[in-house]
Amino acid sequence: MAKPALKAALLSPQRPLGDHPLVVAGPSLGTSTILWNRTASLLGNDYDVVAWDLPGHGVSPAATETFDVGALADAVVDLVDSIAPGASFHYAGVSLGGATGLQLGIKHGERLKSLSVQCSGAKLGTPEGWLERAETVRSQGTPVMIQGSAQRWFAPGFMEREPELSSRLLHALRDADRFSYAFCCEALAAFDVRDELGSIRVPTQVIAGALDGVAPPSSAEEVAAGITAGGGTATAVTLEGVAHLAPAEAPAHVADLMRSLISWAESRGAGA
């Protein structure tokens, strides 16, 4: 199975990499690095924040063949090696980006310093639902998803309060390559790491939105429980009034949670 090519955007101030801890941020299906702009601006003075785009989304090239979530994790490591060879990093990801984070913890734990899994789970939806969505988008294009995604992504009232941000996120969905989006759906159809959570050893936080119908708080609790059952360290947190895109909906809260996790992991690393 092919490893897709990913591209990224630096969301923190321009400066030489290496003086600040590196934070790599992953997207939700249909979004782009825009998802992380607000949270990154709150973290950017203290951390180098690099956000990547899914194949065919944002600045990443379209995929030409199928891939799985494990291949996305491999591609994230390649991306990091292209900007900071061999560096260990803190990772945060939303939905499919969070699933990629779990695969990073399972397959590449030696590279991770901490893991923030947001609005995600060890299994998302049903294979049938994802395969059906892949078929729909392949034939009709990504604009067919806009109405449903708007309802899933944002808590009631968010689009009215934040018309510019919600519009930019929905434009990213509209502009995504339909075939790459379908490949992402197929990757999610095959994704189920519930039996592998116990192998994750990196300090992990699992953030859920109380209003998230895709990855409800029970998904976050399942992930945290699976990691701790294997002897790892994980906590689950639920954000009130948040649906499926926590870094866009509650940037200050997400930044605070990430900062506390990263600080703890950094201090733990220094003492190791």
Salt bridges, closest charged atoms under 4 A:
ASP46 OD2 - ARG259 NH1 2.53
ASP48 OD1 - ARG15 NE 2.88
ASP74 OD2 - LYS107 NZ 3.15
ASP74 OD1 - HIS108 NE2 2.68
ASP78 OD2 - LYS3 NZ 2.75
ASP81 OD1 - ARG111 NH2 2.63
GLU162 OE1 - ARG38 NH2 2.85
ASP175 OD1 - ARG174 NE 3.11
GLU186 OE2 - ARG138 NH1 2.75
ASP192 OD2 - ARG194 NH2 2.70
ASP212 OD2 - HIS244 ND1 2.77
GLU266 OE2 - HIS90 NE2 2.60
GLU266 OE2 - LYS113 NZ 3.02
